[in-house]
Amino acid sequence: MRPAFSVIFLTTLIGVGQGLFLALYAAELGARLSWLPRQTANFYVAGSVIALVFLAVGLFASFFHLGRPERAWRTAAMWRTSWLSREVIVLPAFMAIVFAYGVFHFLGYRGTIALGTLGVIVCVALFVCTAMIYACIRFLQEWASPLTIANFILLGAASGYTLAAAYALVEAPVLIEVYAKWAIVFTLLALCSRIATLARNARIRPRSTLQTAIGVKHPRIEQKAQGFMGGSFNTREFFHGRTPDVVRGVKWGFLVLAFPVPVALLAAGVFWDVPMLILTAFVIQYAGLLAERWFFFAQARHPQNLYYQAMS
C-alpha cells in the first residue's frame, strides 16, 4: 500500500496524546491510593492541554486525507458497520473528556477520578477503533491480526509515557523516574509485539496468485503489459513505489529508533540525572514511530499489485 503521511501523522500524534492522558490519570490515581505523591492542579491542567494539542494536530492532519474536507462530517454516518466512522465519533468524544478533565482540575471540581476513568475507557476504545480500521481488512493479511491492535495500544502508551517523563522535568520532577520506568516497560512490550508481527508477516503465504487471478494453472506466467498507457489510481494508491532495499532500511531504522535507543536514553537520563536525554528520547522515539507507521502501510501487499506492481 502507499503510505499517506496525513494518516501516518494522525495515528502517531493521537497515540501520543492518548498515552499522555493515561499517564496523567495514572499519576492522579496513584496519588489517591497513596502510591505516588500528590501533584498540583496545574500539573493536570497543563498536561491535558499538551495532550489536546497532540490530539488536535493529529485530527487536523487527517483532513489532508479527504478528497472533500467540507464533507468530513459524513464520515460518521456509517458508525454501525464502519470502524472509521466509529473513530470519527470516538476521537472528538475523547478530546472533549480530556478538555473537561483539565477544566475540572483548573476549577477545583470533584469527580476528576470518575471523569478520568471514563477517559481511560474511551481512550482504549479509540485505540481499538483506529487499529480495527486496518485489522478488519481480511484480504490484507499483514494487517488482519490481533497484533495490529496490540501494536497501536503499546506504541501509543510507550510514546505517551516517554512524553510524560519529559513533561515531568518541568512540572513534577518527582515523577520522572516513575514515568521513565513505565515508558521503558511499554517500549519493551511494544518491541516484543512488533517483532512478533514482523515474524508473523514474514511467514504469510499470499492467498491470491497470478494463476488464481486469471484462472490459468501454468506454473510460469510472465506479464508483458500493464494494461495502461500511463499511470492510474491503481498504480498510484496500492503500491509505495520504493525498492525492497528502501523498505528494508526503514524497517531496521524504526526497530532501532523506536525501541532500543529511547530505552537507553531514558535509563541513562534517570541514572545520571541528565534531563536532556529524556527529552531526546521522546524526539527520537517519535521519529522512529513515523518510520514504523510508514512501514506498517508499505508492508501491506494489496492483491491487485499482483498485476499492476509488476510494471509500475
C-alpha positions as CSV (number, residue, x, y, z in Angstrom):
1,M,0.0,0.0,0.0
2,R,1.1,3.6,-0.5
3,P,1.6,5.3,2.9
4,A,-0.3,8.5,3.3
5,F,1.6,10.9,5.5
6,S,-1.7,12.5,6.7
7,V,-2.7,9.2,8.2
8,I,0.8,8.5,9.5
9,F,0.7,11.7,11.5
10,L,-2.9,11.2,12.6
11,T,-2.3,7.8,14.1
12,T,1.1,8.6,15.7
13,L,0.1,12.0,17.1
14,I,-3.2,10.9,18.6
15,G,-1.4,7.9,20.0
16,V,1.0,10.2,21.9
17,G,-1.9,12.3,23.2
18,Q,-3.7,9.1,24.4
19,G,-0.7,7.8,26.1
20,L,0.0,11.1,27.8
21,F,-3.6,11.2,29.2
22,L,-3.2,7.7,30.5
23,A,0.0,8.8,32.3
24,L,-1.8,11.8,33.8
25,Y,-4.7,9.7,35.1
26,A,-2.2,7.1,36.5
27,A,-0.5,9.8,38.4
28,E,-3.7,11.0,40.0
29,L,-5.0,7.5,40.7
30,G,-1.6,6.6,42.3
31,A,-1.8,9.8,44.5
32,R,-5.3,8.9,45.6
33,L,-4.1,5.4,46.6
34,S,-1.1,7.0,48.3
35,W,1.3,5.2,46.0
36,L,2.6,8.4,44.4
37,P,3.0,12.0,45.7
38,R,0.2,14.4,45.0
39,Q,0.6,17.0,42.3
40,T,-0.8,20.5,41.9
41,A,-3.8,21.1,39.7
42,N,-1.5,22.9,37.2
43,F,0.2,19.6,36.5
44,Y,-3.0,18.1,35.3
45,V,-4.2,21.2,33.5
46,A,-1.0,21.8,31.5
47,G,-0.7,18.1,30.8
48,S,-4.3,18.0,29.5
49,V,-3.5,21.0,27.3
50,I,-0.5,19.2,25.8
51,A,-2.5,16.0,25.2
52,L,-5.2,18.1,23.5
53,V,-2.6,19.7,21.3
54,F,-1.4,16.4,20.0
55,L,-4.9,15.1,19.5
56,A,-6.0,18.3,17.7
57,V,-2.9,18.3,15.4
58,G,-3.5,14.7,14.6
59,L,-7.1,15.4,13.8
60,F,-6.1,18.3,11.6
61,A,-3.6,16.1,9.7
62,S,-6.4,13.7,8.9
63,F,-8.2,16.4,6.8
64,F,-5.5,16.2,4.2
65,H,-6.5,12.7,3.5
66,L,-10.0,13.7,2.5
67,G,-10.9,14.5,-1.1
68,R,-13.7,16.8,0.1
69,P,-12.8,18.0,3.6
70,E,-16.0,20.1,3.8
71,R,-18.0,16.8,3.8
72,A,-15.9,15.3,6.6
73,W,-19.0,15.1,8.9
74,R,-20.4,12.5,6.6
75,T,-17.7,10.0,7.6
76,A,-19.6,9.4,10.9
77,A,-22.8,8.3,9.1
78,M,-21.8,4.6,8.8
79,W,-21.0,4.0,12.5
80,R,-23.0,0.8,12.6
81,T,-20.6,-1.0,10.2
82,S,-17.5,1.1,9.8
83,W,-14.6,1.3,12.2
84,L,-13.6,4.6,10.5
85,S,-16.9,6.1,11.4
86,R,-16.6,4.9,14.9
87,E,-13.1,6.5,15.2
88,V,-14.6,9.8,13.8
89,I,-17.1,9.7,16.7
90,V,-14.8,8.5,19.5
91,L,-11.9,10.8,18.8
92,P,-13.9,14.1,19.4
93,A,-15.6,12.5,22.4
94,F,-12.2,11.6,23.9
95,M,-10.9,15.2,23.2
96,A,-14.0,16.5,25.0
97,I,-13.3,14.3,28.0
98,V,-9.6,15.4,28.1
99,F,-10.7,19.0,27.9
100,A,-13.2,18.5,30.7
101,Y,-10.6,16.7,32.8
102,G,-8.3,19.7,32.6
103,V,-11.2,22.1,33.3
104,F,-12.2,20.2,36.4
105,H,-8.7,20.4,37.8
106,F,-8.4,24.1,36.9
107,L,-11.7,24.9,38.7
108,G,-11.0,22.5,41.6
109,Y,-14.1,20.4,40.9
110,R,-14.5,16.9,42.4
111,G,-15.1,13.9,40.3
112,T,-11.8,14.0,38.4
113,I,-11.1,10.3,39.1
114,A,-14.5,9.3,37.7
115,L,-14.0,11.5,34.7
116,G,-10.5,10.1,34.2
117,T,-11.9,6.6,34.4
118,L,-14.3,7.4,31.7
119,G,-11.5,8.9,29.7
120,V,-9.4,5.7,30.0
121,I,-12.4,3.7,28.7
122,V,-12.9,6.0,25.7
123,C,-9.1,6.1,25.2
124,V,-8.9,2.4,24.9
125,A,-12.0,2.4,22.6
126,L,-10.2,4.9,20.4
127,F,-7.1,2.7,20.2
128,V,-9.3,-0.2,19.2
129,C,-11.3,1.8,16.6
130,T,-8.1,3.2,15.0
131,A,-6.4,-0.2,14.8
132,M,-9.5,-2.1,13.6
133,I,-9.8,0.2,10.6
134,Y,-6.8,-1.9,9.3
135,A,-7.2,-5.1,11.2
136,C,-10.7,-5.7,9.8
137,I,-9.5,-5.8,6.2
138,R,-9.1,-9.5,5.8
139,F,-7.6,-9.6,2.3
140,L,-4.6,-7.5,3.6
141,Q,-3.1,-10.3,5.6
142,E,-0.3,-8.2,7.1
143,W,-2.9,-6.2,8.9
144,A,-5.6,-8.7,9.7
145,S,-4.3,-9.8,13.1
146,P,-4.9,-9.0,16.8
147,L,-1.3,-7.9,16.9
148,T,-2.3,-4.8,15.0
149,I,-4.5,-3.7,17.9
150,A,-1.7,-4.6,20.4
151,N,0.8,-2.6,18.4
152,F,-1.3,0.5,18.3
153,I,-2.0,0.4,22.0
154,L,1.5,-0.4,23.2
155,L,3.2,2.1,20.8
156,G,0.8,4.8,21.9
157,A,1.3,4.1,25.6
158,A,5.1,4.0,25.1
159,S,5.3,7.3,23.3
160,G,2.8,8.9,25.7
161,Y,4.7,7.8,28.8
162,T,8.0,8.9,27.3
163,L,6.5,12.4,26.7
164,A,5.1,12.3,30.2
165,A,8.6,11.7,31.6
166,A,9.8,14.7,29.5
167,Y,6.9,16.8,30.8
168,A,7.6,15.8,34.4
169,L,11.0,17.5,34.0
170,V,9.2,20.8,34.3
171,E,6.0,20.2,36.3
172,A,6.7,17.2,38.5
173,P,10.4,16.1,38.9
174,V,9.4,13.5,41.5
175,L,7.5,11.6,38.8
176,I,10.3,11.5,36.2
177,E,11.7,8.1,37.4
178,V,8.2,6.5,37.6
179,Y,7.2,7.7,34.1
180,A,10.6,6.8,32.6
181,K,10.4,3.2,34.0
182,W,6.9,2.7,32.7
183,A,7.9,4.2,29.4
184,I,10.7,1.6,29.2
185,V,8.3,-1.2,30.1
186,F,5.8,-0.2,27.5
187,T,8.5,0.3,24.9
188,L,9.9,-3.2,25.5
189,L,6.4,-4.7,25.4
190,A,5.8,-2.8,22.1
191,L,9.1,-4.2,20.7
192,C,8.1,-7.7,21.5
193,S,4.7,-7.2,19.9
194,R,6.2,-5.6,16.8
195,I,8.8,-8.3,16.4
196,A,6.0,-10.9,16.7
197,T,4.2,-9.1,13.9
198,L,7.2,-9.0,11.7
199,A,7.8,-12.7,12.3
200,R,4.1,-13.5,11.5
201,N,4.1,-11.4,8.3
202,A,7.3,-13.0,7.1
203,R,5.6,-16.4,7.1
204,I,2.4,-15.3,5.3
205,R,1.6,-17.1,2.1
206,P,-0.5,-14.9,-0.2
207,R,-3.9,-16.4,-0.9
208,S,-4.0,-14.9,-4.4
209,T,-1.5,-15.6,-7.2
210,L,-1.3,-14.7,-10.8
211,Q,-2.6,-18.2,-11.5
212,T,-5.7,-17.8,-9.4
213,A,-6.2,-14.2,-10.6
214,I,-6.5,-15.2,-14.3
215,G,-7.6,-18.8,-13.9
216,V,-4.5,-20.3,-15.6
217,K,-2.7,-23.1,-13.8
218,H,0.6,-22.9,-15.7
219,P,3.5,-22.8,-13.2
220,R,5.2,-19.9,-15.1
221,I,3.3,-16.8,-16.1
222,E,5.1,-13.8,-17.4
223,Q,3.5,-10.3,-17.6
224,K,4.2,-8.5,-20.8
225,A,2.0,-5.4,-20.5
226,Q,0.5,-3.4,-17.7
227,G,-2.8,-2.7,-19.3
228,F,-2.5,1.1,-19.2
229,M,-0.6,3.5,-21.4
230,G,0.1,5.7,-18.3
231,G,-0.4,5.8,-14.6
232,S,-3.8,5.3,-12.9
233,F,-5.4,5.2,-9.5
234,N,-4.5,1.6,-9.2
235,T,-0.8,2.1,-9.9
236,R,-0.5,5.0,-7.5
237,E,-2.6,4.1,-4.5
238,F,-1.9,0.5,-3.9
239,F,1.9,0.4,-4.1
240,H,4.5,2.6,-2.3
241,G,6.9,2.7,-5.3
242,R,10.0,2.1,-3.2
243,T,12.7,-0.5,-3.8
244,P,13.0,-3.5,-1.4
245,D,16.2,-2.0,-0.1
246,V,14.4,1.2,1.0
247,V,11.7,-0.8,2.7
248,R,14.3,-2.9,4.5
249,G,16.2,0.2,5.6
250,V,13.0,1.8,7.0
251,K,12.3,-1.4,8.9
252,W,15.7,-1.5,10.6
253,G,15.5,2.2,11.1
254,F,12.3,2.1,13.2
255,L,13.5,-1.1,15.0
256,V,16.4,0.9,16.3
257,L,14.9,4.4,16.7
258,A,11.6,3.5,18.3
259,F,12.8,0.9,20.8
260,P,16.4,0.4,22.0
261,V,17.6,4.0,21.6
262,P,14.8,5.5,23.6
263,V,15.1,2.8,26.3
264,A,18.9,3.5,26.6
265,L,18.3,7.3,26.7
266,L,15.6,7.0,29.3
267,A,17.6,4.7,31.5
268,A,20.7,6.9,31.2
269,G,18.7,10.1,31.8
270,V,17.3,8.7,35.1
271,F,20.6,7.0,36.2
272,W,22.8,10.0,35.6
273,D,20.1,12.6,36.1
274,V,20.5,14.2,32.7
275,P,17.1,15.7,31.8
276,M,18.0,16.4,28.2
277,L,18.4,12.7,27.5
278,I,14.8,12.1,28.4
279,L,13.6,14.8,26.1
280,T,15.8,13.5,23.4
281,A,14.4,10.0,23.9
282,F,10.9,11.3,23.0
283,V,12.1,13.1,19.9
284,I,14.0,10.1,18.6
285,Q,11.2,7.7,19.5
286,Y,8.6,9.7,17.7
287,A,10.8,9.8,14.6
288,G,11.0,6.0,14.9
289,L,7.2,5.8,15.2
290,L,6.8,7.7,12.0
291,A,9.1,5.2,10.2
292,E,7.2,2.3,11.9
293,R,3.9,3.6,10.7
294,W,5.3,4.1,7.1
295,F,6.5,0.6,7.1
296,F,3.2,-0.6,8.5
297,F,1.4,0.7,5.5
298,A,4.1,-0.1,2.9
299,Q,4.3,-3.8,4.0
300,A,0.7,-4.5,3.3
301,R,0.5,-6.2,-0.1
302,H,-2.7,-5.5,-1.9
303,P,-3.8,-8.4,-4.1
304,Q,-4.3,-6.1,-7.1
305,N,-0.5,-5.5,-7.1
306,L,-0.1,-9.0,-8.5
307,Y,-0.8,-7.3,-11.7
308,Y,0.0,-3.6,-11.5
309,Q,3.0,-3.6,-9.3
310,A,5.0,-5.7,-11.7
311,M,5.0,-2.9,-14.3
312,S,4.7,0.2,-12.2
